[in-house]
Amino acid sequence: MRAFVAGLTGTSLEWYDFAVYSAASALVFGKLFFPSSDPLTSTLLAFSTYAVGYVSRPLGGFVFGRLGDVVGRKKVLVWTLTLIGAATVLIGCLPTQAAIGPAAPVLLVLLRFAQGVGVGGEWGGAVLLTSEHADEEHRGFWASAAQIGPPAGNLMANGALAALGALLTDHQFLTWGWRIAFLLSSVLVLFGLWIRSRLEETPVFRRLAESGERPQAPVREVLRTERRGLLAAVLGRVAPDVLYALFTVFVLTYATDRLGMARGKALTAVLIGSALQLVLIPLAGALSDRWHRRRMYLVGAVAAGVWPFVFFPMADTGSWGLLVVGVVLGLVVHSLLYGPQAAFVAEQFSERLRYTGSSLAYTLAGVIGGAVAPLVFTALLGSSGSWLPLAGYVAVTAVVTVTGVLLGRDGDRPAAGAPAPGGVPQAAGGGGR
């Protein structure tokens, strides 16, 4: 249970930092760092820095994923938390373009890049921190601790921004109020470091270290021997990332700019959905332990492709109540995918390569999924003026994820090199399992 709490707490703090940036991209960064006479252009430029945080994730996946399989899960998770926390606090202190000119957006992009590197190394370790302390029959539930982090962090970040928006005038919020949400990260990170410093290394890594089975070149081994698992895990993550970007990031822009709703109302809709995900994600993870994990994932992927065609007509009525219902149900669908996702991804790789493989899958999927999603949504809406291309884009990503799930291995079939029931590692096979 300590590992579950530590994984949940640490990842929530990491995602608070990441989510507060995402919300600020939709609400203030376009005006402060990318001012333009065209609001759409400002938003696109702000979302491009949002994408940088995803594009930089593979670097974190390569560096920290490798280290996680070589030096251990615990050490790497302390390093990633420190990196992303420092970057977030510095963003809160960053002068705007009006103060220092073009250097402001450049520095913002660099700090966002550092955030992404930290998050790229965080997810795989957080998943293993909990799942490697659990038995296989409950892997879906225990691994879901890391998955609760994004909605928990999103809830805290949007809650902080909503509270600041309610307490301050628009001018105060735009000039200095938004910085408070970033500076609060320093307190959260210190608490997270205290939690993680008290952890023990996972039993799986201790066993690998004692037996001398730690890999020397884990990235190379994953690319040589576990290509199919990597491909399945990458494709399986695309639709959930795009769906999450739609219902937690782009929906803020759509509701305020397209529907004319107040910023606070749009944030409240996201907060309600995120709060429900705190329960729905571990529930989905637990259900995937009882029901076939891949079958559950496929149901979620199909629902993800269908729901936007229902959501946008609901939102376009201009009813705040219908917007809330649409966002909440969209995040319910996301939970069906996100709850079992950590276990599904981890099960694609052998124990000795699991941190590297999971991190690479997570970060590479982020580049082709969540990184470009807000940009694609904004560009499609600006060019067509209709929500249909947006819903079609989500449907295409759902097809991609279905393909990945069908390629993936069932959780009850051990990975190449993983311990067999008797504890003896199987021979490592090629990439075409």
N, C-alpha and C positions, 0 to 999 in steps of 0.2 A: 504493500500500500504506500510506503514511503516513496518508492520509485514512481508510482502512479502520480502522486501529488507533486513530486519534483519535476516530472516530465510535463505535467499540466501547467504548473506554475511558471517554469522557465520558458516554455513555449508561448504561454500567454503574454509574458512580459516582452518577449521578442516580437510578437505580433502586435502588441500595443504600439511599439515603435514603428513597425512597418505600416500598420493601419492608419495611424495618425497622419503619416505622410500621404497615404492614398486619399484620405478625406480632404486634407489640405490642398491636394492637387486639384480636386474638383471644385473647391470653394474659394481659395485665396491665392494660390501660387500663380495662376495665370495673370492676375492683376498686379502682383507684387514683383515677380521675377521675369515675366514675359508680357509686359504691357503692349497692347495693340489696339488699334481702332476697331478691329473686328473681334468680338467676343469668342467666336468659334475658333479663330486662329490662336488666341491666347489659351483656350482650353486644350487645343491639340498640342501646343508646345508644352503645357503643364503635364499632360498625360504622357508626353514623350519622356519626361524625366521619371514618371511612374514606371514606364517600360524599362528604363535603365536598371532599375532595381531587380528586374527579372533577367535581363540580359547578362548581368554580372553574376547571377546565381551559379551558372556552371563553373566559374572559377572557384567559388566557394565549395561546390560539390567535388571538384577535382582535388583541391588542396586539402580541405578538411575531411572529405570522405576517405581519402587515402590515409590521412593521419589517424582517423578513427579506427581503421583496421590494423594500424601499425602500433600506435602508442596507447590506444584505449578510448572508450566512449566518453568517460567522465572528463578527462583533461580537455578534449576538443570542445565539449559543450560549455565549459567555462570560458574558453577563448572566444567562441562565437558570440556569447552573450556580452562579453566586454566590448567586442568590436562594434556590434550594432548599437549598443547603448551609447558609446562615445560618439558615434556618427550622429545619432539622433539629438543628443544634447547640443552638439555643434550647429546643427541645423536651426535649433531654437535661438542660437546667438547670431545667426548669419545676417549681415546687412542686406537690404534689398537692392534692386537695380537703381532705384532713385538715389541711393546713398553712395554706391561704389561703381555703378555702371555695369558693363558687360561681365566684370569679374563675378558678380553675384550669381547669375545663372550657371556660370562655369563651376563655381564652388558648390552650388546646390547639386549639380549633376555628379560631381566627385563624391560628395557625401552620400548621395543616394546609391552610387556604385558600391561604396563601402557597406552600406546597409544590406544590399543584395548579396554581397560576398558572405556576410555573416549569416543571413537567413539560408543561403545555399548550403552551408555546412551544418545548420541547426537541425533541420527536419529529420534527416536520416538518423542522427544520434539520438534525438528525442524519442523516435519510434523504437529504436533498439533498447534504449534505457528502460522502457517499461515492458516491451514484449519479451525481452531476453530474461526478465525476472519471472515470467509467467509460464504456465504449462500450455501445450499446444491447443488444448480444448477450449481455452479462453483467450487465445491470442488476439482475436478481433476486438474484444472489449478492452484488454489492457493496452493494445497498440493505439486505440482510439484516444488515449490521453493526449497524445501529441496533436490529434486532430481537433480537440476542443480548443486548442490555443488560438487559432485564427478567429473564431467567433467571439471568444472571451476577450482577446486583444481588440477586436473590432468593436465590441461592446464598450470596453473601457475608453477607447480612443474617441469613438463617436459620442459617447456619454460626456467625456470631458469637453469636446468641442461644442456639444449642444448646451451644456451648462454655461460655458463661457459666452456662447451666443445669446443665451437668455439673460445673463447678468450684465452684459456689456452692450453698448450701442454698436451699430454696424461699423462706425468709424473706429471705435476703440478695438473691436475684434480684428479689423483689418490691419490696423497699425501695430498693435502689440499683443492683443489678447490671444491670438493663435499660438504665440511663442510659449505660453504657459504650458500648453499640452505637451510640447516637446521637452521642455525643461523638467517636467514631472518624471520623465523617464529616468533621471538620475536616481531618484528614490527607489523606483521599481527595480532597476538593474542591481542596485546594492542588495536588495532583498533577495533577488534571484540568485546572485552569486553566493550569498550565505546558504541558501537552500542546497545548491549544487555542490558546494564545498563539503557538505556533510554526507554526501552519497558514497556508497561503495561501488566499485567497478562491477559490471554485469557478470554473472556466472559464466556466460558463454565466452566472453573475452578472457576471463581468468583461465578458463580451461585451454583456450587456444594459446595463450601465453605460456602456460606451464608445459604444454606439449610441444612447443616450438613450431606450431603450424601457422603462425602469423605470416601473411603474404609479404613479399619484398617489393613487388610491383603490382599492387591490386588493380589499378586502372587498366593496365595492359592485360591482366588476366581476365577481367570482366569483359573487355572488348574482344578477347580471343575465345573465351570458353563459355560465356553466358550472354551471347548476343540476343538470342530469342527472348530470354527473360527481360533484358534491358528494353528491347523494342516493345514488348507487351506492357511493361510498366510505364514507359513513356506515353504510349498511345492511350493507355487506360486513364491517364491523368488529365488529358487535354480538355474534355468536356467539363469536368468539375471546376477546373480553373476558369474557364470562360464563363460558366454559369455564375460562379462566385463574383467575378468581375462585374457581371451585369447587375446582380442584385445587391451589391454592397458599394460599388464605386460608380459605375455609369448611371445607375438609377438616380443618384444625387443630381447629376447634371440634367438628366432627362426630366426629372420632376420640377426642377427650378427654372431651367431655360425653356423647355418645350411646353410644360404644363402650367408654368407660372406660379407654382406653389412656393410657400415660404421655406427657407432653408431649414428651419427647425422642424417643420412637418416631415420633410424628406428624411432628415436624420432620424426622427422618431420611428418611421417605418422600418428603417434598417436596424435600429436598436431592438425593436420588438422581435424581428426575425432572428437576430443574433442571440437574443436571450433564450429563445426556444431551442436554438441549436445546442446550447449547453447541455440540454437533456437529450435531444434527438440524436446527436452524433454518437455518444456512448451507447445509447439504446440500439442504434443501427449496427454498431460494432458488435454488441452482444448478440443481436439477432443473426448476424452473419456467422457466428459460432454454432448456432443451432440449425440454421438454414444454409443451403449451399451458397458459399460466398460469391462465386462467380455469377450464379443465377440472380442473386440479389443486386449485384452490380449492374447486370444487364437490364434489369427492371428500372433501376435508377437512370441509366443512360438513355433508355427509350423515353422515359418521362421528361428528361432534360431536353430532348429534342422537340417534344410536343408543347411543353408548358409556355414558352414565349409566345406562341400563337394565340394563347388564351390571355396571357398577362397584358400584352400591349393594348388590346381593345379595352380591357378593364381599366387600365391606367388612363387611357385617352378620354374616358368619360369625365375626367377632372375631379372625380370623387376621391378624397383623401382616404376614406374607409376602404374603397376598392383597391387603392394603391397599397395599403397596408396588407390586405388579404393577398394580393398578388405577390408582394415581396415575401411574405411569410411562407406561402405555399411554394414559392420558388426556392427558398432556403430549406424547406422540408425535403424537396426533391434533391437538393444538394447534399443534405444529410444522409440520404440513402446511399449516395456514392461515397461521401467523405468518411462516414463511420467505418466501413470495412476497407477503405483504401489503403491505410497504413499496413494492415496485415497482408493484403493482397500484394502490395509492392514488395514487402520484405520476403514473402514466400517465393518470389521469383529468383532469389539468389541464395547461394550457399552461405553458411555461417561465416566462413573466413573472408568472404568478399561482400558481406551484406551491407556494411556501412557505405562502402564505395558504390556498390550497385544501386542502393536505394537513393543515395545522394545524387548520383548522375541522372537517374530516372526523374527524380523530383525537379532538378534544375533544368534539364533539357526540355521537359514537358512545359515548364513555366515559360520558356522562351517562345515556344510556338503556340502557347495557350494564353495564360494570363497576361503576359507582357504586352502583347499587341491587341488584346481584346478591347480595352477602352478606346484605343486609337481607331480600331476598325469600326466599332459602334459609332463613334463620333463622325468618322468620315462617311460611313454609309448613310447616316441620318442627314448629314449636310448635303450630300450629293443627290439623294433621292427624295428627301422630305417625307419618307414613309418608314414605318416600322417593319414592313415585310422583309426587306433585306437583312435586318438585324436578327429577326427570328430565323430566317433561312441560314444565316451564319452559325447560329447556335445548333441548328439541326445537323449541319455538316459536321461540326465537331462531335456531336453525339454519335454519328456514324463512325468517326475515327475511333472513339472510345470503345464502341461495341467491337470493332475489329481487334483492338488491343486485348480486350477481355477474352475474346475467343482464342487468341494466340497464347494467352497466359496459362500457367500451370495451375491445377487445382491445389488447394492448400493441403490436402491429405496425401499428396505425392511429394516426397522429399526432394529438395533441390540437389543438383549434382554436388557431391562433396559434403552434403549435410549428413549428420549422424542418422543412421538407421535406427529402428526401434531398440536394437540391442546396444546402441551407443557407438558402433563402429562406423566411421565415415565411409560413404560409398565412393567409388571411383568417380573422378570428375569427368563429365562428358563434354561433348562439343556444344556449340551454340545451337544445334538443331534438336533440342530435346523434344 
